[in-house]
Amino acid sequence: MSYKVMTYLRRIQTMAAIACAVCIVSVTTSRAQSYTFTAIDVPGASSTFAEGINNQGQIVGAYSYPPADQDGHQARNVFVLTNGSFSTFGYPGAYYSIGYGINNAGQIVGICQAEYYGTFGPCQDFYGIAEGWVKTGGSYATVSFPGAISYATNATGINDSGQVVGQYELPSGSAYGYLLSGGSYTTVNPFGGVGSTANGINNAGDIVGFYCQGNCTQVGFLQSGGNVTTITYPGASSTVAVGINNSDEVVGYYLSAAGLYQGFLWQAGTFVLLSDPLGVKGTIATGINDAGQIVGYYVDVSDVLHGFVASPGAPAVSLSSASLTFGPQEVGSTSASQTVTLTNTGTAALSPLTIVPSGDFSQFNTCGNSVAAGANCPISVTFTPTTFGTRTGAITITDNAANSPQTIKLSGLGLLPAVLSPSALTFGNQAENTTSAAQTLTLTNTQPAALAVSISTSSGDFAQTNTCGGSVPARGKCTISVTFTPSILGLETGTLSVTDLASNSPQTAMLAGRGVAQAAVAPSALRFAAQTVGSTSAASTLMLTNNLSTTLPFSITFTGANPGDFAGTNACGGIVAAKSTCTISVTFTPAATGTRTAILNLNDSANNSPQIVTLNGTGQ
């Protein structure tokens, strides 16, 4: 890095090696966190570097501006950036003024120097050592560690209690960090060596800085109460901790093997590299607030310094649905799943992530405990009602998004089954176009509430009437009467359905019946053996069946070629009882030789009257 650039970096004292007991922690590196870098350039400045930021987003730093003095050095002033607007000031009478820290009350700490070495004056002794100051409103107070060289105490950090940290130099040339609290100075030298520096302090009084190790290799540290943790970027030749927020997140910079200074964020042992995309010659991180905004400066390809503020990427949650409604579900049984897709529409990982259901609902997801920026995952939800009635719950999603927790509202209806019995009705044979006697089904409502019902049959030849009246009382019953009126001959089937809000809706009963002729005779033909002309054969019998539910009067007539050769009698007096049979006897008395034929007609009130039987015999 060029001399021009190095002159703008924080002053790093060369210190002798010191022997110390070190609190070592394991560290890892990560690039998971994303940041958006925004340049900060004071208008008209030749270089700008940002040093501190408070929770209001106010940024303090310094800038250099032409013309240069006779030695080629440009003056520097302090800037404060508030809501996009710059204000500037310089310590009275100083040539160089740098603001390093700003607290939430707007108090600013920094250093100042006069223009030339070898003269005494504001902010400088004969050796050109800088002086620290605290600015409150329009008033300045200088800081001076007791026993330090005059004007050789700088101020680099301040918290909301007004506690100040920085570095002082002794006449021996040794330099140490210090804490100024309540008017009293305390040396900050965690390992008791010959040198250290304190750069930042948070509201808990936790201090960050660096100390020298070996041949003055800079090692960062975090001092919290009586504990000191070293902060060393893996593979770095030096590490400097500069800023800290109230979550003990630390920023600073390290010297890489390539000889470039790069910024870092340290979070409980894990490092995140901070490198401004335009900082091809180095990036320095100097301050961090509680929102995770980080300030610092970078060196561009032309060796020009620019301040920056890096805003952490933020996750954002989008849900494909904010609510799920489940249909009626039988108590104790589990529904089919419904799915909501969670999408991280932000620019940082959604982590840690927990997804918790409540009520009678369960969930399964493939999200794990983190969802990368731009990624999505499904959340599958099922409903298992534990009791009757409307059931509600929620899926609660807890994460690091700004609107955490997110909720998916859930609702469903727990139902009990209704019982329809028996499950089938069989009507047997039923005369065509006549209506059977009714058969009965019973519908039982097991719900603790009235059950609205709708009852229908799937075949026109089955009909029903019921006592349900469109609603069955809580834990009540009703009857359904079914009849069969076949319009065709043969087997007919159908289904009676009860549609309701019970869990097993629709309840069904299978229906079956066979349509038969109203009257039937069997067999349909008689053949007599050869019979001597004039003699009478033995009788052959027919069976006339009445399928009606009323009596069937009938008469017998003969037609055809030889009706006089045949005669018939019956055993039922010409009337067949309902659902009964009658035997008819037929004889053959041929009047001539050869084939003799006729037709027996059974004449009755059935819709298929007459029933006929063909007759055949031979005279010899």
C-alpha positions in Angstrom: 0.0 0.0 0.0 1.4 3.4 -0.9 2.5 6.0 1.6 -0.4 8.2 0.6 -2.8 5.5 1.6 -1.0 4.5 4.8 -1.1 8.1 6.1 -4.9 7.8 6.3 -5.0 4.5 8.2 -5.4 4.4 11.9 -2.1 5.0 13.7 -0.5 1.7 14.5 2.3 1.9 17.1 5.3 -0.3 16.8 5.7 -2.1 20.1 8.2 -4.5 21.5 7.2 -8.1 22.0 5.3 -8.7 25.2 4.9 -11.9 27.1 1.3 -12.6 28.1 -1.3 -15.2 28.9 -3.8 -15.3 26.1 -7.5 -16.4 26.1 -7.6 -18.3 22.8 -10.9 -19.1 21.1 -11.5 -21.2 18.0 -12.5 -19.2 14.9 -14.1 -20.0 11.6 -14.5 -17.9 8.5 -17.8 -17.4 6.6 -19.1 -15.5 3.6 -22.7 -16.3 4.3 -23.6 -12.7 5.3 -24.2 -10.3 2.4 -23.8 -6.6 2.5 -24.7 -3.7 0.3 -21.9 -1.2 0.1 -22.6 2.5 -0.4 -19.8 5.0 -1.0 -19.4 8.1 1.2 -17.6 11.0 -0.4 -17.7 14.5 1.0 -18.3 16.9 -1.9 -15.0 18.5 -3.0 -12.9 16.2 -0.9 -9.9 14.4 -2.4 -10.4 11.5 0.0 -13.0 10.5 2.6 -12.9 7.9 5.3 -15.8 6.9 7.7 -14.8 6.0 11.2 -17.9 5.6 13.4 -21.7 5.1 13.3 -24.4 5.4 16.0 -27.8 3.8 16.2 -29.5 6.7 14.5 -27.3 6.0 11.5 -25.2 9.2 12.0 -21.7 8.6 10.5 -18.6 10.4 11.6 -15.2 10.5 9.9 -12.8 12.8 8.2 -11.9 14.0 4.7 -8.9 15.7 3.2 -9.2 18.7 0.8 -6.9 20.8 -1.3 -4.8 22.8 -1.5 -1.8 20.9 0.0 0.7 22.7 2.3 4.3 23.2 1.4 5.1 19.6 2.3 2.4 18.3 0.1 0.0 17.5 2.9 -3.7 18.3 2.6 -5.7 19.5 5.6 -8.4 17.3 7.1 -11.7 18.1 8.7 -14.4 16.1 10.5 -17.6 15.3 8.7 -20.9 14.1 10.2 -23.4 12.5 7.8 -27.0 12.7 9.0 -29.8 11.4 6.8 -27.8 12.0 3.7 -26.7 15.5 4.6 -23.1 16.4 5.4 -22.0 18.8 8.1 -18.3 19.6 8.7 -16.1 21.1 11.3 -12.4 21.3 12.5 -10.9 21.5 15.9 -10.2 25.3 16.5 -6.7 26.1 15.3 -5.9 22.6 14.0 -4.7 21.7 10.6 -5.8 18.0 10.9 -9.0 17.0 12.6 -10.3 13.5 12.5 -13.6 12.2 14.1 -13.4 8.6 15.2 -16.5 7.8 17.2 -20.0 9.1 17.8 -22.5 7.9 20.4 -26.3 8.0 20.4 -26.3 11.4 22.1 -24.2 12.8 19.2 -21.0 13.2 21.3 -18.0 12.9 19.0 -14.4 11.9 19.9 -11.4 12.4 17.7 -7.9 13.8 17.4 -6.3 16.9 16.0 -2.8 18.0 14.9 -1.2 21.3 13.9 0.4 21.8 10.5 4.1 21.6 11.3 6.4 19.7 13.5 8.8 21.5 15.8 6.4 24.1 17.2 4.0 24.1 20.1 0.4 25.0 19.7 -3.2 23.6 19.7 -3.2 19.9 19.2 0.5 19.4 18.9 3.7 19.4 20.9 7.2 19.8 19.5 7.1 16.2 18.2 3.9 16.5 16.3 1.9 14.0 18.4 -1.9 14.3 18.0 -4.2 15.4 20.8 -7.6 13.7 21.6 -10.8 15.6 22.2 -14.5 15.0 23.0 -17.0 17.3 21.4 -20.4 17.8 23.1 -22.6 20.2 21.2 -20.4 23.1 20.3 -17.9 22.5 23.2 -14.6 20.6 23.2 -12.9 18.9 26.0 -9.4 17.6 25.6 -8.2 14.3 27.0 -4.9 13.8 28.7 -3.8 10.7 30.4 -1.8 11.5 33.6 1.9 11.1 33.0 1.6 10.9 29.2 3.5 13.2 26.9 1.6 16.5 26.5 -0.9 16.4 23.7 -0.1 12.6 23.2 -3.5 11.2 24.3 -5.9 10.4 21.5 -9.6 9.5 21.7 -11.0 6.9 19.4 -14.2 5.6 20.9 -17.2 6.7 23.1 -20.3 5.0 24.4 -23.6 6.4 25.6 -22.4 6.8 29.1 -19.6 9.1 27.9 -16.9 6.6 28.6 -14.0 7.2 26.2 -11.2 4.9 25.0 -8.1 5.6 23.1 -4.3 5.5 23.4 -1.7 7.5 25.3 2.1 7.7 24.8 4.7 7.9 27.6 8.0 9.7 27.4 9.6 6.3 27.1 7.9 5.8 23.7 5.6 3.1 25.0 2.0 3.4 24.1 -1.0 2.0 25.9 -4.8 1.9 25.6 -6.9 3.6 28.2 -10.4 4.0 29.5 -11.7 7.4 30.7 -14.7 6.9 32.9 -16.2 9.4 35.3 -13.1 11.6 35.1 -10.8 8.7 36.0 -8.3 7.2 33.6 -7.5 3.4 33.6 -4.9 1.7 31.5 -6.2 -0.9 29.1 -3.3 -3.3 28.7 -4.9 -6.8 28.9 -1.7 -8.8 29.0 0.6 -6.5 31.0 3.0 -5.8 28.2 4.8 -2.7 27.0 2.0 -1.5 24.7 -1.6 -1.8 23.6 -4.4 0.4 22.2 -8.1 0.6 22.9 -10.2 1.5 19.8 -13.9 1.0 20.7 -16.3 0.6 23.6 -19.9 -0.4 23.8 -22.6 0.5 26.5 -21.6 -2.6 28.6 -18.1 -1.3 28.8 -16.7 -4.0 26.6 -13.6 -2.7 24.8 -11.8 -3.8 21.6 -8.4 -2.9 20.4 -5.1 -4.7 19.7 -1.9 -5.5 21.4 1.6 -6.5 20.1 2.8 -10.0 20.0 6.3 -11.1 19.4 8.0 -8.6 17.1 5.0 -6.3 17.3 2.5 -8.4 15.3 -0.9 -6.8 15.9 -3.4 -9.1 17.6 -7.0 -8.0 18.1 -8.7 -8.4 21.4 -12.1 -8.1 23.1 -12.1 -7.2 26.8 -15.4 -8.0 28.5 -15.4 -7.7 32.3 -12.4 -9.7 33.5 -12.2 -11.8 30.3 -10.1 -11.1 27.3 -10.6 -12.9 24.0 -8.1 -12.7 21.2 -9.3 -11.9 17.7 -7.0 -13.1 15.0 -8.2 -13.5 11.4 -7.0 -17.0 10.1 -3.9 -16.7 8.0 -3.4 -13.0 8.7 -0.1 -11.5 9.6 -1.8 -8.9 11.8 -5.4 -8.2 13.0 -6.7 -5.0 14.5 -10.2 -4.8 16.2 -11.6 -1.3 15.8 -15.4 -1.1 16.5 -17.9 -2.9 18.7 -21.7 -2.7 19.1 -23.9 -3.7 22.0 -24.2 -7.3 20.7 -20.4 -7.7 21.0 -20.1 -7.8 17.2 -16.7 -6.5 16.3 -15.3 -5.0 13.1 -11.7 -4.3 12.2 -9.2 -5.2 9.5 -6.3 -7.6 8.9 -3.2 -7.7 6.8 -3.5 -10.5 4.2 -0.7 -12.7 2.9 -1.0 -10.6 -0.3 -0.2 -7.5 1.6 -3.7 -6.0 1.4 -5.7 -4.7 4.3 -9.2 -6.3 4.4 -12.1 -5.6 6.7 -13.8 -8.2 8.8 -16.8 -8.7 11.0 -16.3 -11.0 14.0 -19.4 -12.6 15.6 -18.7 -14.9 18.6 -15.7 -16.6 17.0 -16.9 -16.5 13.4 -15.4 -14.1 10.8 -17.2 -12.6 7.9 -15.0 -11.0 5.2 -15.8 -7.4 4.4 -14.5 -6.3 1.1 -15.9 -3.3 -0.8 -16.3 -4.3 -4.4 -14.4 -1.2 -5.4 -11.7 -1.6 -2.8 -9.2 -3.3 -5.1 -6.3 -2.0 -2.9 -7.8 -2.6 0.5 -10.9 -2.2 2.7 -10.8 -1.0 6.4 -13.9 -1.6 8.7 -14.0 0.8 11.6 -17.4 1.0 13.2 -20.7 -0.9 13.6 -24.0 -0.1 15.2 -26.7 -2.3 16.7 -28.5 -2.6 13.4 -25.4 -4.2 12.0 -24.5 -1.3 9.7 -20.8 -1.1 9.2 -18.7 1.9 8.2 -15.1 2.2 7.0 -13.2 3.1 3.9 -11.6 1.5 0.9 -8.8 2.3 -1.5 -9.7 2.2 -5.2 -7.5 1.4 -8.2 -6.2 5.0 -8.2 -5.1 4.9 -4.6 -8.0 7.2 -3.6 -9.8 6.6 -0.3 -13.6 6.6 -0.1 -15.7 6.1 2.9 -18.5 3.5 2.8 -21.4 2.3 4.8 -22.3 -1.4 4.4 -25.8 -2.4 5.2 -26.3 -6.1 6.0 -28.5 -8.0 3.7 -31.9 -8.8 5.3 -34.0 -11.9 4.9 -37.7 -11.5 4.0 -40.4 -14.1 4.2 -43.1 -14.6 1.6 -45.8 -17.3 2.2 -47.9 -18.7 -0.7 -50.9 -18.7 1.6 -51.6 -17.0 4.9 -54.3 -19.5 5.9 -55.4 -23.0 5.3 -59.0 -24.4 5.7 -59.5 -28.1 6.0 -62.8 -29.8 5.1 -64.8 -31.9 7.5 -62.6 -34.6 9.0 -63.6 -37.5 11.2 -62.5 -37.1 14.8 -59.2 -39.1 15.3 -58.4 -39.5 11.6 -55.8 -37.5 9.7 -56.6 -35.4 6.6 -54.7 -35.2 3.4 -51.9 -32.7 3.6 -52.1 -29.1 2.3 -48.9 -27.2 1.4 -47.7 -23.6 1.9 -44.5 -22.6 0.2 -42.1 -20.4 2.3 -39.8 -18.2 0.1 -36.9 -16.1 1.3 -37.2 -13.0 -0.9 -34.5 -11.2 0.9 -30.8 -10.9 0.4 -29.5 -12.8 3.5 -30.1 -16.3 4.9 -33.2 -16.9 6.9 -31.7 -18.4 10.0 -32.2 -19.7 12.6 -35.6 -21.0 11.5 -38.2 -22.8 13.6 -41.6 -23.9 12.5 -44.1 -24.9 15.1 -47.8 -26.0 14.7 -50.5 -25.6 17.3 -54.0 -27.1 17.9 -55.0 -30.3 16.1 -52.6 -29.7 13.3 -49.2 -31.1 12.4 -46.5 -30.0 9.9 -43.6 -31.4 8.0 -41.1 -29.3 6.1 -37.9 -29.5 4.2 -36.7 -26.1 5.3 -34.2 -27.2 7.9 -33.0 -24.4 10.2 -32.0 -22.1 7.4 -33.3 -20.9 4.0 -30.8 -19.2 1.7 -31.7 -15.9 0.0 -33.9 -16.6 -3.0 -34.6 -20.2 -2.0 -38.0 -21.7 -0.9 -39.3 -24.8 0.8 -42.7 -26.5 1.3 -44.5 -26.7 4.6 -47.0 -29.6 4.5 -49.8 -29.4 7.1 -52.3 -32.1 8.2 -55.4 -32.0 10.4 -56.3 -34.6 13.0 -59.3 -33.3 15.0 -59.4 -34.5 18.6 -63.1 -33.6 19.2 -66.2 -32.5 17.4 -66.6 -28.9 16.1 -64.6 -26.1 14.5 -60.9 -26.5 15.4 -58.4 -23.7 14.9 -54.6 -23.4 15.2 -51.6 -21.9 13.5 -48.2 -22.6 12.1 -45.8 -20.2 13.8 -42.6 -19.4 11.9 -39.8 -17.8 13.9 -36.7 -16.5 12.2 -34.5 -13.4 11.7 -36.7 -11.6 9.3 -38.1 -8.2 10.3 -41.7 -9.4 10.6 -40.9 -12.5 12.6 -42.8 -14.4 13.7 -45.0 -15.2 10.7 -48.2 -17.2 11.1 -50.3 -19.4 8.9 -53.9 -19.5 10.3 -55.4 -23.0 10.3 -59.0 -24.1 10.7 -60.9 -27.3 10.2 -64.1 -29.1 11.3 -64.0 -32.2 13.4 -66.9 -34.5 12.8 -68.3 -37.8 14.0 -69.7 -40.4 11.6 -73.4 -40.9 11.0 -74.7 -44.5 10.9 -77.1 -45.8 8.1 -78.3 -49.3 8.7 -78.7 -51.8 7.2 -76.1 -51.3 4.5 -78.2 -53.0 1.8 -81.9 -53.8 0.9 -82.9 -56.7 -1.3 -86.5 -56.6 -2.7 -86.5 -60.0 -4.5 -89.0 -60.5 -7.3 -91.5 -57.8 -7.9 -94.1 -57.7 -10.5 -93.4 -55.3 -13.3 -95.0 -51.8 -12.8 -96.1 -52.6 -9.3 -94.8 -51.2 -6.1 -93.2 -53.4 -3.4 -93.8 -53.2 0.2 -91.5 -50.7 1.9 -88.3 -51.7 3.5 -86.8 -49.5 6.2 -83.3 -48.0 6.8 -82.4 -46.2 10.1 -80.1 -43.1 10.1 -78.4 -42.4 13.4 -76.8 -39.0 14.1 -73.9 -39.5 16.5 -73.0 -35.7 16.6 -73.7 -33.6 19.6 -75.5 -31.2 17.2 -78.3 -31.4 14.7 -77.3 -32.9 11.4 -78.8 -31.5 8.2 -79.4 -34.2 5.6 -80.3 -34.7 2.0 -81.5 -38.1 0.8 -81.6 -39.4 -2.7 -81.7 -42.6 -4.8 -79.6 -43.3 -7.9 -82.3 -45.3 -9.8 -85.7 -44.2 -10.8 -87.3 -47.6 -9.9 -86.4 -47.2 -6.3 -88.2 -44.5 -4.2 -87.9 -43.3 -0.7 -89.8 -41.4 1.9 -88.3 -40.5 5.3 -89.1 -39.1 8.7 -85.8 -37.1 8.9 -87.4 -33.8 7.8 -84.1 -32.5 6.4 -82.4 -32.6 9.8 -81.7 -35.2 12.4 -81.6 -34.0 16.1 -78.4 -34.3 18.1 -77.8 -37.9 18.8 -81.2 -38.7 17.3 -82.5 -41.1 14.7 -84.9 -41.1 11.7 -86.2 -43.8 9.3 -86.1 -44.0 5.6 -88.7 -46.2 3.7 -87.7 -47.5 0.3 -89.9 -49.1 -2.3 -89.2 -50.9 -5.6 -91.4 -50.4 -8.7 -89.7 -52.2 -11.6 -90.3 -50.8 -15.0 -88.4 -53.6 -16.7 -87.9 -57.3 -16.4 -84.8 -58.5 -14.8 -82.3 -57.5 -12.1 -82.1 -53.8 -11.1 -79.7 -52.2 -8.6 -79.4 -48.7 -7.1 -78.0 -46.7 -4.2 -79.6 -44.7 -1.6 -77.3 -41.8 -0.5 -77.5 -39.6 2.6 -75.5 -36.4 2.2 -74.7 -34.4 5.3 -71.8 -32.9 7.3 -70.9 -36.1 9.1 -67.4 -37.3 8.7 -68.4 -40.3 6.5 -70.7 -38.4 4.2 -72.3 -39.6 2.1 -73.7 -42.7 3.9 -75.0 -45.3 1.4 -77.1 -48.4 1.2 -77.1 -50.7 -1.8 -80.5 -51.5 -3.3 -81.4 -54.6 -5.5 -84.6 -56.1 -6.9 -85.8 -58.1 -9.8 -88.6 -57.1 -12.1 -90.8 -60.1 -13.1 -94.0 -60.5 -15.2 -97.2 -59.9 -13.4 -98.3 -63.4 -14.4 -96.3 -66.3 -15.8 -97.0 -69.8 -17.1 -94.6 -72.7 -17.3 -93.7 -74.6 -19.3 -94.4 -72.5 -22.4 -95.1 -75.6 -24.6 -96.6 -79.1 -24.2 -95.9 -82.1 -26.6 -98.2 -85.1 -26.3 -97.3 -88.6 -27.4 -99.1 -90.3 -30.3 -102.6 -90.9 -29.4 -105.3 -93.1 -31.0 -107.9 -91.0 -32.8 -110.9 -90.4 -30.5 -109.1 -91.5 -27.3 -108.0 -89.0 -24.5 -104.4 -88.8 -23.3 -103.2 -88.6 -19.8 -103.1 -85.0 -18.5 -100.0 -82.8 -18.7 -99.7 -80.0 -16.2 -98.9 -76.3 -16.4 -98.2 -73.9 -13.5 -99.7 -70.4 -13.6 -97.9 -68.0 -11.3 -99.5 -64.8 -10.0 -96.7 -62.3 -9.1 -99.3 -59.6 -8.1 -100.2 -58.7 -4.6 -103.9 -59.2 -5.4 -105.8 -62.3 -6.7 -105.7 -63.1 -10.3 -108.9 -64.5 -11.9 -108.3 -66.2 -15.2 -110.0 -68.2 -18.0 -108.7 -70.8 -20.4 -109.3 -70.7 -24.2 -107.9 -72.6 -27.1 -107.1 -71.2 -30.5 -105.0 -72.3 -33.4 -105.4 -75.1 -36.0 -107.0 -77.8 -33.9 -108.4 -76.1 -30.8 -111.0 -78.8 -30.3 -108.4 -81.6 -29.8 -107.3 -80.1 -26.5 -109.0 -79.5 -23.2 -108.0 -77.9 -19.9 -109.0 -77.8 -16.2 -107.6 -76.1 -13.1 -107.4 -76.8 -9.5 -108.0 -73.2 -8.2 -111.4 -72.4 -9.4 -110.2 -70.0 -12.0 -108.6 -67.7 -9.4 -104.9 -67.6 -8.4 -104.2 -66.2 -5.0 -101.8 -63.3 -4.6 -98.2 -64.3 -4.9 -99.3 -67.8 -5.5 -99.6 -70.5 -8.2 -102.3 -72.6 -9.8 -102.0 -76.0 -11.5 -103.7 -76.4 -14.9 -104.2 -79.9 -16.4 -104.3 -80.3 -20.2 -105.5 -83.4 -22.2 -105.2 -84.4 -25.9 -108.1 -86.1 -27.8 -107.1 -86.2 -31.5 -110.0 -86.0 -34.0 -107.9 -87.2 -36.9 -104.6 -88.8 -37.7 -101.5 -86.7 -38.2 -100.0 -83.7 -36.5 -102.5 -81.8 -34.4 -101.7 -78.3 -32.9 -103.3 -75.5 -30.9 -102.6 -72.6 -28.5 -103.8 -72.5 -24.9 -104.6 -68.9 -23.8 -104.7 -67.9 -20.1 -106.8 -64.8 -20.0 -106.5 -62.6 -16.9 -105.9 -59.0 -15.6 -102.2 -59.1 -15.7 -100.5 -56.6 -18.0 -99.0 -59.4 -20.0 -102.4 -61.2 -20.6 -102.9 -63.6 -22.3 -100.1 -66.0 -21.3 -99.9 -68.6 -23.9 -98.7 -72.2 -24.2 -98.2 -74.0 -27.5 -99.7 -77.5 -27.8 -98.6 -80.3 -30.1 -99.7 -83.9 -30.6 -100.1 -86.7 -33.2 -103.3 -88.6 -34.0 -102.9 -92.3 -35.1 
